């Protein structure tokens, strides 16, 4: 993909004129919305967009299918960082998607993207107040990942938020994202949305199941993500269980034994388990591990049978 060269903007050329009428935008983002000259001479597209996002005080993610190493040569006069960002995105035949309090750079031919409105952009740059208290999981901060492994980024955020997280083995790739004044829970939400990951919460565990690149962006509410945070004292039979690259079959048999269940496995199992459960019963730990590995759990009184799912998981 060749970099587009944008023509200089006139001082009154604002892609989102409605922003100038918003008192909230003017009150909180005077510095970020001030006009300036912007110039890049052979800089990488990804680094340029991240720089403008930080100057604009806006959360921005770049889909990993976008070639971030595309060199750009552009000079824009009398523009805000946000307007410069939009101009560079469009001149490189890319598109912006607004999801919650973040903007995502997607390929320009993505048919799932809805039209972007001035209000969408305003929502993406509007800040939320800090939650009361000093709980680190509720504190807002700027978070940056540049070409970091997706699983590593999500694991870091989950640790900061106190969320128990299990990732599907098929979730690969890297993530580039600047998150402006977000809590770790909101950062998890934005990162999952950028990567278009389907997710669900069971057994107080957040399961990231698969990427769905051909569907509209999925957004899990932050309240649902918070359900994967263990709070309060352990319940009956709950305890701490940690697996550090343990064999899959050994892990399942260990949990079945602690749950006082006999275990039958229909076919040989391979793979390893790497997860820490703060408070969980052995039976729910077994269920969670099996779910993450696409295994069916058939329970019959004191006996458990493990077998592959009857249908292969969707790709």
Helices and strands as residue ranges (DSSP letters): G 17-21, H 23-28, H 30-33, E 36-44, H 45-56, E 60-62, E 71-79, H 81-91, E 94-99, E 102-107, H 118-125, G 136-138, E 141-149, H 150-161, E 165-167, E 174-182, H 184-195, E 197-202, E 205-211, H 222-226, E 238-247, H 248-258, E 262-265, E 272-281, H 282-292, E 295-300, E 303-308
